[in-house]
Amino acid sequence: MEKKLFYEFIGKKIRQKREEKGLTLNELSLKTGIRKIYLQKIEDGKAYGFSTTKLFMIGEALETHASMLVRGWEEFKKLAGTE
């Protein structure tokens, strides 16, 4: 349960940042070299266990550090009652 919630959390953060930057999934795919369909799965929280390398690539393409994409997880986890 917690693992699934973690990937959903990251996916939402990535989508939020991508939309803030005004990028489409296709544009993010071109910037990262990650397939659009896989990025969609990541944003939907359905790509369990994707690599930290991919997270860093996405962060770089979104002009943010990968750590910012997981920031707030501990607080979110408490609010979700999974801790």
Stockholm file with secondary structure:
# STOCKHOLM 1.0

chainA/1-83         MEKKLFYEFIGKKIRQKREEKGLTLNELSLKTGIRKIYLQKIEDGKAYGFSTTKLFMIGEALETHASMLVRGWEEFKKLAGTE
#=GR chainA/1-83 SS CHHHHHHHHHHHHHHHHHHHTTCCHHHHHHHHCCCHHHHHHHHTTCCTTCCHHHHHHHHHHTTSCHHHHHTTHHHHHHHHTCC
#=GC SS_cons        CHHHHHHHHHHHHHHHHHHHTTCCHHHHHHHHCCCHHHHHHHHTTCCTTCCHHHHHHHHHHTTSCHHHHHTTHHHHHHHHTCC
//
